Amino acid sequence: MKKNIIHTIFSVILFLFFIGCAGGNYHLVIEDYYQPLTTDDTIKSNVTFTAEVIPRGGTKNVSRGAYTPDTIPLPENRVIHIYIYDGEYTPITGTPINFVIYSSTSAGIVAPTSAQYDINLDPGTYNFYALTELNHDSDKTPPFLYSDGTDGLKYMLSDNLDYLWWGYEGIVISDNESTNVNMQFQHICTQIQVTFIAASGHTITSISTPNIQYPSNTDIYLQMANGSITTSYTLASGMMNLDSIPGSNTFYIDLIPFEPPDNTMIMKVPLNLDNKGISWYDVNLPIPTEGVYEQGYCYMYDIYFGETTRATLTNSLIY
């Protein structure tokens, strides 16, 4: 009996000792069913995500991360690379404290592609960056990250893909059990959109796939920290096909921002006018006033076919 009383007193003293060491922030963490119970002085927050896209024509706010509410859910089956950095360091350099791969399981809803990508963060301030792509033919995983060790982190990009980037610095994670972060992606490439119109007295019978002259390029990189694109071009140029918008005479293509060689932009259009069979038309597109097709813009053209062929630049929408 005496031995039991001594054992009980010793257990109470030991329990109070551990409570005192925890400083009032005592939290039990079971690392594994067969492991002994351990203590941790912080409560990690499980981070979840939702995802939206700012549509073309949406107005960007002046402050990064703050946009108009005119958004649409990120389409399903898109792979998203998310990078998390310590919020005390800007610009970002080195290795992220967390890198995860998510996918949009349904419109606007994203989840980790593997259990290992479940995010649990200590309370603190973090910088989040993410990249995905919209491929008009198939879904592809974004390219791998690259760093030259001097100017931060980059992605190697490809042509004819509509890349979506999101970045938000200074996200505060508290000691809540869960934190939801809403990603608002924006288009970072340039888009050319053309609508073919029959002039008065004429009819467009059919249109085959048009293509556009585009300079070959190398070393295309996205700067992950700010969403800007840097690139260099070779002198050679080739032709790239446009995609159609079903049920219309409108076609489009997503491109890395570029400056047209010799200030000339040529489109070749295989078109059947007035049911006379397919003929190829060479159309000179007016170059934007700035002399370049800029990142984050959609350049809209109307092209008229009749006795003569002419193209007008009707609008330049901010993505």
C-alpha positions as CSV (number, residue, x, y, z in Angstrom):
1,M,0.0,0.0,0.0
2,K,2.7,2.4,0.9
3,K,4.6,1.5,-2.3
4,N,1.5,2.3,-4.3
5,I,1.0,5.7,-2.7
6,I,4.7,6.6,-3.4
7,H,4.3,5.5,-7.0
8,T,1.2,7.6,-7.4
9,I,2.8,10.7,-5.9
10,F,5.8,10.3,-8.2
11,S,3.6,10.0,-11.3
12,V,1.7,13.2,-10.4
13,I,5.0,15.1,-9.8
14,L,6.3,13.8,-13.1
15,F,3.1,14.9,-14.9
16,L,3.3,18.4,-13.4
17,F,6.9,18.7,-14.3
18,F,6.2,18.1,-18.0
19,I,3.2,20.5,-17.9
20,G,5.5,23.2,-16.5
21,C,8.1,22.5,-19.2
22,A,5.5,23.0,-21.9
23,G,5.0,26.6,-20.7
24,G,1.2,26.3,-21.1
25,N,1.4,25.3,-24.8
26,Y,1.3,21.5,-24.2
27,H,0.4,19.6,-27.3
28,L,0.5,15.9,-27.8
29,V,1.7,14.5,-31.1
30,I,1.4,10.8,-31.9
31,E,4.1,10.3,-34.5
32,D,3.4,6.6,-34.9
33,Y,1.1,4.1,-33.2
34,Y,4.0,2.2,-31.8
35,Q,6.1,5.2,-30.8
36,P,6.0,6.8,-27.4
37,L,3.9,9.9,-27.0
38,T,6.0,13.1,-27.6
39,T,5.4,16.8,-27.1
40,D,5.6,19.8,-29.4
41,D,5.3,23.4,-28.4
42,T,3.5,24.4,-31.7
43,I,0.4,23.4,-33.4
44,K,0.9,22.8,-37.1
45,S,-1.8,24.0,-39.5
46,N,-3.0,21.8,-42.3
47,V,-3.0,24.0,-45.5
48,T,-5.6,23.4,-48.2
49,F,-6.2,25.2,-51.5
50,T,-8.9,26.4,-53.8
51,A,-8.0,27.7,-57.3
52,E,-9.4,30.3,-59.7
53,V,-8.4,31.9,-63.0
54,I,-8.6,35.5,-63.9
55,P,-10.3,35.4,-67.3
56,R,-8.9,37.3,-70.3
57,G,-10.2,40.8,-70.0
58,G,-10.2,40.8,-66.2
59,T,-8.6,43.8,-64.7
60,K,-5.5,43.4,-62.5
61,N,-5.2,45.4,-59.4
62,V,-2.0,47.3,-58.7
63,S,-1.0,45.3,-55.7
64,R,0.2,41.7,-56.2
65,G,-2.2,39.1,-55.2
66,A,-5.2,41.4,-55.2
67,Y,-7.5,41.2,-58.2
68,T,-11.0,41.9,-59.2
69,P,-13.5,39.2,-58.1
70,D,-14.3,38.4,-61.7
71,T,-12.7,35.0,-61.7
72,I,-13.7,31.5,-62.9
73,P,-12.8,28.1,-61.3
74,L,-9.6,26.5,-62.4
75,P,-10.6,23.7,-64.8
76,E,-10.4,20.1,-63.6
77,N,-7.5,17.8,-64.3
78,R,-4.8,20.5,-64.2
79,V,-1.5,19.7,-62.5
80,I,-0.2,22.5,-60.2
81,H,3.3,22.9,-58.8
82,I,3.3,24.8,-55.6
83,Y,6.4,26.3,-53.9
84,I,6.5,27.6,-50.3
85,Y,9.3,29.8,-49.0
86,D,10.0,31.5,-45.7
87,G,8.3,34.8,-45.7
88,E,11.3,36.6,-44.1
89,Y,13.3,36.3,-47.3
90,T,12.5,38.2,-50.5
91,P,13.4,37.7,-53.3
92,I,13.3,33.9,-53.2
93,T,16.6,32.0,-53.4
94,G,17.7,28.6,-52.7
95,T,15.5,25.6,-51.9
96,P,11.9,26.0,-50.9
97,I,10.9,24.8,-47.4
98,N,8.1,22.9,-49.1
99,F,7.3,21.8,-52.7
100,V,4.1,19.9,-53.5
101,I,2.2,18.8,-56.6
102,Y,-1.5,19.2,-56.6
103,S,-4.2,18.7,-59.2
104,S,-7.7,20.1,-59.7
105,T,-9.9,17.2,-58.9
106,S,-12.9,19.2,-60.1
107,A,-13.4,22.8,-61.2
108,G,-11.9,25.1,-58.5
109,I,-11.1,22.3,-56.1
110,V,-7.5,21.0,-55.8
111,A,-5.9,18.2,-53.8
112,P,-2.4,16.7,-53.4
113,T,-1.5,14.0,-56.0
114,S,0.0,12.0,-53.2
115,A,-0.3,11.8,-49.4
116,Q,3.3,12.9,-49.2
117,Y,2.2,16.3,-50.5
118,D,-0.2,17.1,-47.7
119,I,1.0,20.4,-46.2
120,N,1.3,21.1,-42.5
121,L,3.1,24.3,-41.5
122,D,4.2,25.9,-38.3
123,P,2.6,29.3,-37.5
124,G,4.5,32.0,-39.4
125,T,4.7,34.0,-42.6
126,Y,5.2,32.4,-45.9
127,N,5.6,33.2,-49.6
128,F,3.6,31.0,-51.9
129,Y,4.2,30.6,-55.7
130,A,2.5,28.2,-58.2
131,L,2.5,27.4,-61.8
132,T,0.2,25.3,-64.0
133,E,-0.5,25.2,-67.7
134,L,-3.5,24.9,-70.0
135,N,-2.7,22.8,-73.0
136,H,-5.4,22.9,-75.7
137,D,-4.6,19.3,-76.8
138,S,-3.8,17.4,-73.6
139,D,-2.9,17.9,-70.0
140,K,0.8,17.9,-69.2
141,T,2.8,18.3,-66.1
142,P,4.6,21.7,-66.0
143,P,8.3,21.7,-66.7
144,F,10.8,21.2,-63.9
145,L,12.3,24.1,-61.9
146,Y,15.7,25.5,-62.8
147,S,18.0,27.7,-60.8
148,D,21.3,29.2,-61.9
149,G,22.1,30.1,-58.3
150,T,22.2,33.9,-58.9
151,D,18.8,35.3,-59.7
152,G,16.2,33.1,-58.1
153,L,14.2,30.2,-59.4
154,K,12.9,29.7,-63.0
155,Y,10.8,27.5,-65.1
156,M,11.8,26.5,-68.6
157,L,8.7,27.2,-70.8
158,S,7.5,26.0,-74.2
159,D,5.5,27.7,-77.0
160,N,1.8,27.3,-77.8
161,L,0.9,26.7,-74.1
162,D,-1.2,29.0,-71.9
163,Y,0.8,29.2,-68.7
164,L,-0.9,30.2,-65.5
165,W,1.1,31.7,-62.6
166,W,0.1,32.7,-59.1
167,G,2.2,34.3,-56.4
168,Y,1.4,35.7,-53.0
169,E,3.9,37.0,-50.5
170,G,3.3,37.4,-46.8
171,I,0.6,34.7,-46.2
172,V,0.2,34.4,-42.4
173,I,-0.4,30.9,-41.1
174,S,-1.8,30.8,-37.6
175,D,-2.1,28.0,-35.1
176,N,-5.5,27.0,-36.4
177,E,-6.1,23.4,-37.2
178,S,-6.6,24.2,-40.9
179,T,-5.9,27.1,-43.2
180,N,-7.4,27.5,-46.7
181,V,-5.4,29.5,-49.3
182,N,-7.2,30.6,-52.5
183,M,-5.0,30.7,-55.5
184,Q,-5.9,33.3,-58.2
185,F,-4.0,32.3,-61.3
186,Q,-3.3,34.7,-64.1
187,H,-2.4,34.1,-67.8
188,I,1.3,35.1,-68.3
189,C,1.7,34.5,-72.0
190,T,0.5,36.6,-74.9
191,Q,-2.5,35.5,-77.0
192,I,-3.4,36.4,-80.6
193,Q,-7.0,36.0,-81.6
194,V,-8.3,36.5,-85.1
195,T,-11.9,36.5,-86.5
196,F,-12.4,35.9,-90.2
197,I,-15.2,38.0,-91.8
198,A,-16.6,38.0,-95.3
199,A,-16.8,41.5,-96.9
200,S,-20.1,42.7,-98.2
201,G,-21.4,40.6,-101.1
202,H,-19.1,37.6,-100.2
203,T,-19.5,34.4,-98.2
204,I,-16.9,32.3,-96.3
205,T,-17.7,28.7,-97.2
206,S,-15.1,27.1,-95.0
207,I,-11.8,27.7,-93.3
208,S,-8.9,25.3,-92.7
209,T,-6.3,25.7,-90.0
210,P,-4.5,29.0,-90.4
211,N,-0.9,29.5,-89.2
212,I,1.2,32.4,-88.1
213,Q,4.8,33.4,-88.6
214,Y,6.6,33.2,-85.3
215,P,10.3,33.6,-84.4
216,S,12.2,30.6,-83.1
217,N,13.4,31.1,-79.6
218,T,15.7,29.6,-77.0
219,D,16.2,30.0,-73.3
220,I,12.6,30.9,-72.3
221,Y,12.3,31.2,-68.6
222,L,9.6,32.2,-66.1
223,Q,10.8,34.1,-63.1
224,M,8.9,32.3,-60.3
225,A,9.1,35.2,-57.9
226,N,7.2,37.7,-60.0
227,G,5.7,35.9,-63.0
228,S,7.8,37.7,-65.6
229,I,9.2,36.0,-68.7
230,T,12.7,36.4,-70.1
231,T,13.7,35.0,-73.5
232,S,16.1,35.3,-76.4
233,Y,15.3,34.6,-80.0
234,T,17.2,33.2,-83.0
235,L,16.9,34.8,-86.4
236,A,15.0,31.9,-88.0
237,S,11.3,31.8,-87.9
238,G,8.6,29.2,-88.5
239,M,4.9,28.8,-88.8
240,M,2.6,27.7,-85.9
241,N,-1.0,26.5,-86.2
242,L,-3.8,28.3,-84.5
243,D,-6.6,26.6,-82.6
244,S,-10.3,27.2,-83.4
245,I,-13.1,28.2,-81.2
246,P,-15.9,25.7,-82.1
247,G,-18.9,27.1,-83.9
248,S,-17.2,30.3,-85.0
249,N,-14.8,31.8,-87.5
250,T,-12.4,32.8,-84.6
251,F,-9.0,31.2,-84.1
252,Y,-6.4,31.8,-81.4
253,I,-2.9,30.9,-80.3
254,D,-1.0,31.4,-77.0
255,L,2.6,32.4,-77.4
256,I,5.6,33.5,-75.3
257,P,5.8,37.3,-75.5
258,F,7.9,38.4,-78.5
259,E,8.9,41.2,-80.8
260,P,8.1,40.4,-84.5
261,P,11.1,40.1,-86.7
262,D,11.5,43.1,-89.1
263,N,8.3,44.5,-87.5
264,T,6.3,42.1,-89.7
265,M,3.6,39.6,-88.7
266,I,2.4,37.3,-91.4
267,M,-0.6,34.9,-91.2
268,K,-1.4,32.3,-93.8
269,V,-5.1,31.5,-94.2
270,P,-6.5,28.5,-96.2
271,L,-10.0,29.8,-96.9
272,N,-12.8,28.9,-99.3
273,L,-14.5,32.2,-100.3
274,D,-17.8,32.1,-102.2
275,N,-17.6,28.3,-102.6
276,K,-14.7,28.6,-105.1
277,G,-12.4,26.1,-103.3
278,I,-9.6,26.6,-100.9
279,S,-7.1,29.3,-101.6
280,W,-4.2,30.5,-99.4
281,Y,-4.2,34.1,-98.4
282,D,-1.2,35.9,-96.9
283,V,-2.4,38.5,-94.4
284,N,-0.1,41.1,-92.8
285,L,-1.2,41.7,-89.3
286,P,-0.8,45.3,-87.9
287,I,1.8,45.3,-85.2
288,P,0.8,46.8,-81.8
289,T,1.8,50.4,-81.2
290,E,4.5,49.2,-78.7
291,G,6.1,47.1,-81.4
292,V,5.8,43.9,-79.2
293,Y,3.3,41.3,-78.2
294,E,3.4,41.8,-74.5
295,Q,3.0,39.4,-71.6
296,G,-0.5,39.3,-70.2
297,Y,-2.4,40.7,-73.2
298,C,-4.8,39.3,-75.8
299,Y,-4.5,40.9,-79.2
300,M,-7.8,40.7,-81.2
301,Y,-7.9,41.1,-84.9
302,D,-10.7,41.2,-87.5
303,I,-9.6,40.0,-91.0
304,Y,-11.9,40.8,-93.9
305,F,-12.0,38.8,-97.2
306,G,-13.5,40.0,-100.4
307,E,-12.1,41.9,-103.4
308,T,-9.1,42.7,-101.2
309,T,-7.9,41.3,-97.8
310,R,-7.3,43.5,-94.8
311,A,-6.7,43.1,-91.1
312,T,-7.5,45.5,-88.3
313,L,-6.3,45.3,-84.7
314,T,-9.6,45.8,-82.8
315,N,-8.5,45.5,-79.1
316,S,-5.8,44.6,-76.7
317,L,-7.3,43.1,-73.6
318,I,-5.4,42.7,-70.4
319,Y,-5.7,39.1,-69.3
